[in-house]
């Protein structure tokens, strides 16, 4: 099967290209002219195809889809504190309409959309959601979550009009290869001691390699019109910070009640933005962190063969990637041990 992959230069997208090759498919990576190709150079040498284009440019998407049997649309802006919210909404919502609309016109056999568990919302009390749980995202005021929810709704309208669509909702993705520091940015910030405080909440953490394999399985085994959660380990934020501290040897930040943390984070965010810098912690990220977004992946495990590896393994591989690529210095005995270990399936080092 020849499969167009949008967002192919990114974290999950580059692993999708790799897993498609390993599964015997022919991936075609949609890349912008200015995109970094660190994660793809080796894969082009293995037979992955390249097409230049942009998910907001229908003509370039149409050309890239020529001859393709399927599309996996994973391109998006995956940040709770983007510098340009209107652009995030365009990419995460209008980009879905453009790519999947062109896929429908091209008559693809299957379209797979990468959404997010963020589209389901969350709450300040612990809960474990599944695909039947109603979303409360429109009441939360989180720009990223709303963009993913609206993107899903746009995709489902196309599905109702005949697009053979399967939707996957990843949780927080860990593992090697995140050159843009998207979903692993919190791990990096914890080890760099860039987070002034944490608040209690809960999130689910999955491995990029298994999440990519679930996308490949969805091409043939996913049921049209269905959504599949691909989550992982449901951890409290304080538990996450403790696990990172234990593995890295870097102390965890203080936990504060949300009402006390909010003015501190607000002041820090505004100060950094005034200096033209992107904050590691923002008001939106703090608000998202206090929510419980625990999920069940039972449906994906049953129908797509989705697996959840040990949390320590995916966290260690995340840290090793950052050490290998000099995003982290081996400043503790624990980090030096990780740096000296094998690379654990990481892609080629990013520049």
C-alpha positions as CSV (number, residue, x, y, z in Angstrom):
1,X,0.0,0.0,0.0
2,X,1.3,3.5,-0.9
3,X,0.5,5.8,2.1
4,X,0.9,9.6,2.3
5,X,2.0,10.7,5.7
6,X,1.5,14.3,6.7
7,X,3.6,15.7,9.6
8,X,6.3,13.2,8.5
9,X,9.2,15.2,9.8
10,X,7.9,15.3,13.3
11,X,8.0,12.9,16.3
12,X,5.2,10.5,15.5
13,X,5.2,11.2,11.8
14,X,8.8,10.0,11.3
15,X,8.1,6.8,13.2
16,X,5.1,6.3,11.0
17,X,7.3,6.4,8.0
18,X,9.7,4.0,9.6
19,X,7.0,1.5,10.6
20,X,5.3,1.7,7.2
21,X,8.6,0.7,5.6
22,X,9.1,-2.1,8.1
23,X,5.6,-3.4,7.4
24,X,6.3,-3.5,3.6
25,X,4.3,-0.4,2.6
26,X,5.6,2.5,0.6
27,X,5.3,5.7,2.6
28,X,5.3,9.1,0.9
29,X,6.3,11.9,3.3
30,X,4.6,15.3,2.9
31,X,7.3,17.9,3.9
32,X,7.4,21.7,3.6
33,X,10.3,23.2,1.8
34,X,11.7,24.6,5.1
35,X,11.2,21.4,7.1
36,X,14.0,19.8,9.0
37,X,14.7,16.3,7.6
38,X,16.8,15.0,10.5
39,X,14.4,12.1,11.2
40,X,13.9,11.2,7.6
41,X,17.2,11.1,5.8
42,X,17.9,7.5,6.5
43,X,14.3,6.6,5.6
44,X,14.5,8.2,2.2
45,X,17.6,6.1,1.5
46,X,15.4,3.0,2.4
47,X,12.8,3.9,-0.2
48,X,10.4,6.4,1.4
49,X,9.2,8.9,-1.1
50,X,9.1,12.7,-0.7
51,X,6.5,15.2,-1.7
52,X,6.7,18.9,-1.0
53,X,3.6,20.6,0.2
54,X,1.6,22.1,3.0
55,X,-1.5,20.8,4.7
56,X,-3.2,24.2,4.2
57,X,-2.5,24.1,0.4
58,X,-5.0,22.0,-1.3
59,X,-3.2,21.9,-4.6
60,X,0.0,20.5,-3.1
61,X,-1.9,17.9,-1.0
62,X,-3.7,16.9,-4.2
63,X,-0.5,16.3,-6.0
64,X,1.1,14.4,-3.1
65,X,-2.0,12.1,-2.9
66,X,-1.6,11.1,-6.6
67,X,-1.1,7.3,-6.8
68,X,-1.6,6.8,-3.0
69,X,-3.9,4.2,-1.6
70,X,-4.2,5.7,1.8
71,X,-3.3,8.7,4.0
72,X,-2.3,9.1,7.6
73,X,-2.9,12.7,8.6
74,X,-0.7,13.4,11.7
75,X,0.4,17.0,11.0
76,X,-0.5,19.5,13.6
77,X,0.7,21.9,16.2
78,X,0.9,19.9,19.5
79,X,1.4,22.5,22.1
80,X,-0.7,23.8,25.0
81,X,1.2,27.2,24.8
82,X,1.7,28.0,21.1
83,X,3.0,31.4,20.2
84,X,0.3,31.8,17.5
85,X,-3.1,30.4,18.6
86,X,-5.0,31.4,15.3
87,X,-2.3,29.5,13.3
88,X,-2.7,26.5,15.5
89,X,-6.4,26.5,14.9
90,X,-5.9,26.8,11.1
91,X,-3.4,23.9,11.0
92,X,-5.3,21.6,13.5
93,X,-8.8,22.2,12.1
94,X,-8.6,23.6,8.5
95,X,-5.6,21.3,7.8
96,X,-7.8,18.3,8.6
97,X,-10.5,19.6,6.2
98,X,-8.0,20.2,3.5
99,X,-6.1,16.9,3.7
100,X,-9.0,14.6,4.3
101,X,-11.2,16.5,1.8
102,X,-8.6,15.9,-0.9
103,X,-8.2,12.3,0.2
104,X,-12.0,11.8,-0.2
105,X,-11.8,13.3,-3.7
106,X,-8.8,11.1,-4.5
107,X,-10.8,8.0,-3.5
108,X,-8.4,6.6,-1.0
109,X,-9.0,3.2,0.4
110,X,-8.4,4.3,4.0
111,X,-7.7,7.6,5.8
112,X,-6.3,7.6,9.4
113,X,-6.5,10.8,11.5
114,X,-4.2,11.4,14.4
115,X,-6.3,13.2,17.0
116,X,-5.5,13.3,20.7
117,X,-7.0,12.3,24.0
118,X,-7.0,16.1,24.6
119,X,-10.1,16.2,22.3
120,X,-11.9,14.3,25.1
121,X,-11.3,16.9,27.8
122,X,-10.9,15.9,31.4
123,X,-11.8,16.8,34.9
124,X,-10.2,17.9,38.2
125,X,-11.3,14.6,39.9
126,X,-9.7,11.3,38.8
127,X,-11.5,9.4,36.0
128,X,-10.6,6.8,33.4
129,X,-12.2,7.6,30.1
130,X,-12.8,5.4,27.1
131,X,-14.2,5.9,23.6
132,X,-17.8,6.2,25.0
133,X,-17.0,9.0,27.4
134,X,-18.6,12.3,26.3
135,X,-16.1,15.2,25.6
136,X,-16.4,18.3,27.8
137,X,-13.6,20.1,25.9
138,X,-15.8,23.0,24.9
139,X,-16.2,24.1,28.6
140,X,-12.4,24.0,29.4
141,X,-11.0,27.0,27.6
142,X,-7.9,25.1,26.4
143,X,-7.0,26.2,22.9
144,X,-5.1,23.0,21.9
145,X,-7.8,20.6,23.2
146,X,-10.4,22.6,21.3
147,X,-8.4,22.5,18.1
148,X,-8.1,18.8,18.2
149,X,-11.8,18.4,19.1
150,X,-12.9,20.6,16.2
151,X,-10.5,18.7,13.9
152,X,-12.1,15.5,14.8
153,X,-15.6,16.9,14.2
154,X,-14.5,18.1,10.7
155,X,-13.1,14.7,9.9
156,X,-16.3,12.9,11.1
157,X,-18.4,15.2,8.8
158,X,-16.2,13.9,5.9
159,X,-16.6,10.3,7.1
160,X,-20.4,10.8,7.1
161,X,-20.1,11.9,3.5
162,X,-18.2,8.7,2.5
163,X,-14.6,9.0,3.6
164,X,-13.3,5.6,4.9
165,X,-11.9,7.2,8.1
166,X,-10.4,5.7,11.3
167,X,-9.4,8.1,14.1
168,X,-6.7,7.5,16.7
169,X,-6.4,9.4,19.9
170,X,-2.9,9.2,21.4
171,X,-2.2,10.2,24.9
172,X,1.1,11.9,25.9
173,X,3.8,10.4,23.6
174,X,7.2,9.5,24.9
175,X,10.2,7.8,23.3
176,X,13.1,8.8,21.0
177,X,13.0,11.2,18.1
178,X,11.1,14.3,19.3
179,X,13.3,16.8,17.5
180,X,10.7,19.6,17.9
181,X,10.3,19.0,21.6
182,X,6.5,18.5,21.4
183,X,5.0,15.9,23.7
184,X,8.3,15.1,25.5
185,X,8.9,18.8,26.3
186,X,7.6,18.4,29.9
187,X,10.2,15.6,30.5
188,X,13.0,17.8,29.2
189,X,11.8,20.7,31.3
190,X,11.6,18.6,34.5
191,X,15.2,17.4,34.0
192,X,16.5,20.9,33.1
193,X,14.7,22.2,36.2
194,X,12.7,24.7,34.0
195,X,9.4,24.1,35.7
196,X,9.0,26.3,38.8
197,X,6.2,24.3,40.2
198,X,3.8,21.4,39.5
199,X,0.2,20.9,40.3
200,X,-1.7,17.7,40.9
201,X,-3.6,16.2,38.0
202,X,-3.1,13.1,35.9
203,X,-2.2,12.1,32.4
204,X,-1.6,8.9,30.3
205,X,1.7,8.1,28.7
206,X,2.3,5.9,25.7
207,X,5.3,4.9,23.6
208,X,5.8,6.5,20.1
209,X,6.8,3.2,18.5
210,X,3.7,1.3,19.6
211,X,1.4,4.3,18.8
212,X,2.9,4.3,15.3
213,X,2.3,0.6,14.9
214,X,-1.3,1.1,16.0
215,X,-1.7,3.6,13.2
216,X,-0.4,1.1,10.7
217,X,-2.8,-1.5,12.0
218,X,-5.6,0.9,11.6
219,X,-5.0,1.0,7.8
220,X,-6.3,-2.5,7.5
221,X,-7.8,-3.5,10.9
222,X,-9.5,-0.3,12.1
223,X,-13.2,-0.1,11.7
224,X,-14.4,2.8,9.5
225,X,-16.0,5.6,11.6
226,X,-14.5,4.4,14.8
227,X,-12.1,6.2,17.2
228,X,-9.4,4.3,19.1
229,X,-7.6,5.6,22.2
230,X,-3.9,4.8,22.3
231,X,-2.8,5.7,25.8
232,X,-0.7,3.9,28.3
233,X,0.4,4.4,31.9
234,X,-2.1,6.6,33.9
235,X,0.0,8.6,36.3
236,X,-0.5,11.5,38.6
237,X,1.7,14.5,37.8
238,X,3.5,14.2,41.1
239,X,4.1,10.5,40.3
240,X,5.5,11.4,36.9
241,X,7.8,14.0,38.4
242,X,9.0,11.4,41.0
243,X,9.7,8.8,38.3
244,X,11.6,11.3,36.3
245,X,13.6,12.4,39.3
246,X,14.4,8.8,40.3
247,X,15.6,7.9,36.8
248,X,17.5,11.2,36.1
249,X,18.8,12.0,39.6
250,X,17.4,15.6,39.2
251,X,15.0,16.6,42.1
252,X,11.4,17.2,41.3
253,X,9.9,20.7,41.5
254,X,7.6,21.8,44.3
255,X,4.0,20.9,44.2
256,X,1.6,23.8,44.9
257,X,-2.2,24.1,45.0
258,X,-3.4,25.4,41.7
259,X,-4.6,28.7,43.2
260,X,-1.1,29.5,44.4
261,X,0.7,28.2,41.3
262,X,-1.4,30.2,38.8
263,X,-0.1,33.7,39.7
264,X,3.5,32.4,39.8
265,X,3.2,30.8,36.4
266,X,1.4,33.9,35.0
267,X,4.2,36.2,36.0
268,X,6.9,33.9,34.7
269,X,5.1,33.4,31.4
270,X,4.5,37.1,30.8
271,X,8.0,38.0,31.7
272,X,9.5,35.4,29.2
273,X,7.1,36.4,26.4
274,X,8.1,40.1,26.9
275,X,11.7,39.0,26.3
276,X,10.6,37.1,23.1
277,X,11.1,33.7,24.7
278,X,8.8,30.7,24.7
279,X,8.0,29.6,28.2
280,X,8.3,26.0,29.3
281,X,5.3,26.4,31.6
282,X,2.3,28.5,30.6
283,X,-1.2,29.2,32.1
284,X,-2.7,26.9,29.5
285,X,-0.3,24.1,30.3
286,X,-0.8,24.6,34.0
287,X,-4.6,24.4,33.5
288,X,-4.2,21.3,31.4
289,X,-1.9,19.7,34.0
290,X,-4.5,20.0,36.8
291,X,-6.9,17.9,34.8
292,X,-7.1,14.1,34.9
293,X,-7.0,12.7,31.4
294,X,-6.6,9.1,32.3
295,X,-7.8,6.7,29.6
296,X,-8.3,3.0,28.7
297,X,-6.7,1.6,25.6
298,X,-8.6,-1.7,25.8
299,X,-10.4,-1.2,22.5
300,X,-7.1,-0.5,20.6
301,X,-5.4,-3.4,22.3
302,X,-8.3,-5.8,21.3
303,X,-8.8,-4.6,17.7
304,X,-5.4,-3.1,16.7
305,X,-3.0,-5.2,18.8
306,X,-1.9,-2.1,20.6
307,X,0.8,-2.7,23.3
308,X,2.0,-0.6,26.3
309,X,5.6,-1.1,27.2
310,X,7.0,-0.5,30.7
311,X,7.0,3.2,31.6
312,X,10.7,3.1,32.7
313,X,11.7,1.9,29.3
314,X,9.9,4.7,27.3
315,X,11.2,7.3,29.8
316,X,14.8,6.0,29.6
317,X,14.7,6.1,25.8
318,X,13.3,9.6,25.9
319,X,16.2,10.8,28.1
320,X,18.8,8.9,26.1
321,X,17.6,10.6,22.9
322,X,18.0,14.0,24.5
323,X,21.5,13.1,25.9
324,X,22.6,11.7,22.5
325,X,21.5,14.9,20.8
326,X,23.0,17.2,23.5
327,X,19.6,18.6,24.6
328,X,20.6,17.3,28.0
329,X,24.0,17.2,29.7
330,X,24.9,14.0,31.7
331,X,25.1,16.1,34.9
332,X,24.2,13.4,37.4
333,X,25.4,9.8,37.9
334,X,22.0,8.5,36.8
335,X,22.1,10.5,33.5
336,X,25.7,9.4,32.9
337,X,24.6,5.8,33.2
338,X,21.8,6.3,30.7
339,X,24.2,8.1,28.3
340,X,26.5,5.1,28.4
341,X,23.8,2.5,27.6
342,X,22.7,1.4,24.1
343,X,20.4,3.7,22.3
344,X,17.2,1.5,22.6
345,X,15.8,1.8,19.1
346,X,16.2,5.6,18.6
347,X,16.3,7.0,15.1
348,X,19.4,8.7,13.8
349,X,20.6,11.6,15.9
350,X,19.1,15.0,15.1
351,X,21.3,17.9,14.5
